[in-house]
């Protein structure tokens, strides 16, 4: 039975291509025993090609080829350890005449020796390959590597078309680079089903990296005998001359191809793809050219492997860097669900996908190409049942979820990443059907001649078959995609656990802090009342008028109020010097009584609030019992930055009454001793020296920032304004937007005292816009937060009408004010009449 009658399209995947029993006619072959001594088989063209007399089988190798040639072949076989790398001998002259290139290898106990007519200048193609490899080495970008490699191989071997064909995870392949003769159509982008290269052919490409067909219409030269006496065929897996499948020859012939060669691209021990060469007339390469092609292919494979490894490492570094940044921000977020949903675009960039969705706490958010919202309710239970707390992926969603057939053209693949232990919290990445992303560069209407095996054996029919096999499939998720998904899952779960621990810890601390604050409130109220009483009772000079006395008293009380207001607001911290001035200004009785010195240190909100409590306690104690309790007493406060970048504050009193340590520690002493260590992780030390109290307080570096003294910083306390702030502003129409009636009435009273009679008040955005539309005001005061909304739309309308306004807020920050309105003046609640009127006057002044 001939091979043609045994093989057809129904069984070509089982074709024994490694034991064809024949070779191609551009050379001859002999097979010897393992010691390369006795000839056991030969191709029937051997006598004619080598000029040997019959019979050949049974002769010794040295009798057939001469002692010297046989000796050289045995030595070459001795040097060859791998059958996939046959020993090569160039330009060997045989005793019977003729010069040949010889390839010899040992496989399965048989020495296989191939002969081809010698070529001239075997070193030339190898030298050319070395030159091209040197150029290839400089390329560090995959697309350029592929396109240049195709051009280099065509220049080196002279084929009409050279394609680089990449295999996918499912066995299908695509032409990813091409160099061709100008009049040929392009196959760039062409896809082929996995069946175009049967499994046994793939295995053979791994064993033998070079496969040559000099003429697709060749007449096979049989071996003699085809089977040995035990009935075993000769395995030609590593032979250059091996015959090829008639099915494959017809495939090439249907395209008009006359000759072909392929170079295996092997990456990480697996068949990555092929460098496929086509010629439209017969073309046989010399052994030297094939050796050069093999050398080039091996370097190309190594270079792809190197670039792929580098790209994977860079991608992994990018993913982990992005995750680190994302999760650092997440750790600061009070609402993780909203935070993660707002960052969908950043998650989408970590793994190649067409769309992304997040289901968390019963809320669904999506970006890009995703299933219809109505389909999510059915999809999530399926994901839950399959994922089981781990990352799960499918590139054929409709196979496991038939309902997905309805939207398979939009979404065919899903990668599911659990976000927590809750059964419906998932990050879902989606990929489109692969046909939707197809970029086909060839002629879709091109037809080809067909042979005896039918229309299946043409590129376009293979392309059509591939389209059928990948219907309702996406590009598969790679192992790296899964690893990245698992990294995202682990990171999200870690942040969720960390936030849970922080919340539990903060709840515990908050309870302790609340008890301390309740005690502090009671303590401070008594202190404040006592302090105000002392200020009122403080004797004045006989020459001082009642008006002067009231003015000074009012200024001291207001300075004290501003310091307390900052503590309550805790609005982002502020300068240490500002805090000291606010706490100590009520006790300034002379130019040298209080001295402050140190760098420009900005405290964060937590430190500012804590230090306000401590400094207030120190100041009131100094005023009641220490250096500030009598004339001539001095206080020196100095702060420095130590070697650990912490701020050390030294409080030193002198020239006051003799100091004695208290016999009983009250709550104030507890506050001074424990607040900084407990709340800030710093240290607090107080010494009751006879000449005056000395305190040393250390605030850790994480709570401070040292800035240039000239840097601008947001004012944390409003300065005492002169009485002139209450002067009349003239006839004005003022709009107040405030949702708290008591506050609105208080503000109306401020304007009434300034003799501004045209004042209108709105408690909501809608009411304010209606009042503006009815009659535009001259100026406006807008509360930032209005119950469930804010006043930004009102601010935009006033800006459009060029009406000046200012914001009012009782909150400690301006995060709720958008960037384009950050330049608007902000006044703090509770309102100070002088501050309100002074700021309004500045807004009305011509610019």
Secondary structure, DSSP 8 states (H G I E B T S, - for coil): --HHHH--TTTGGG--GGG-SEE-TTSEEEEE-TTS-BEEEEETTHHHHHT--S--TT-BHHHHH-HHHHHHHHHHHHH---TTS-EEEEEEE-TTS-EEEEEEEEETTEEEEEEEE--S-HHHHHHHHHHHHHHHHT---HHHHHHHHHHHHHHHH--SEEEEEEE-TTS-EEEEEEEE-TTS---TT-EE-GGGS-HHHHHHHHH-SEEEES-TT---EEEESSB-TTS-B---TT-TTB---HHHHHHHHHTT--EEEEEEEEETTEEEEEEEEEESS-----HHHHHHHHHHHHHHHHHHHHHHHHHHHHHHHHHHHHHHHHHHHHHT-S-HHHHHHHTHHHHHTTS--SEEEEEETTEEEEEES---HHHHHHHHHHHHHHHTTS-EEES-HHHH-GGGGGGTTT--EEEEEE-SSSTT-EEEEEE--GGGG----S-TT------TT-TTSSHHHHHHHHHHHTTT------HHHHHHHHHHHHHHHHHHHHHHHHHHHHHHHHHHHHHHHHHHHHHHHHHHHHHHHHHHHS---TT--HHHHHHHHHHHHHHHHHHHHHHHH--S-EEHHHHHHHHHGGG--STTTEEEEE--EEE-HHHHHHHHHHHHHHHHHHHHTSGGGSTT-EEEEEEEE-TTS-EEEEEEEESSS-----SS--HHHHHHHHHIIIIIS-EEEEEEETTEEEEEEEE-GGGEEE--TTS----SS-----GGGGS---S-EEEEE-S-HHHHHHHHHHHHHTT--EEEEESSHHHHHHHHHHS--SEEEEESEETTEESHHHHHHHHHTT-EEEEEESSS--TTS-GGGTTS-EEESS--HHHHHHHHHHHHS--
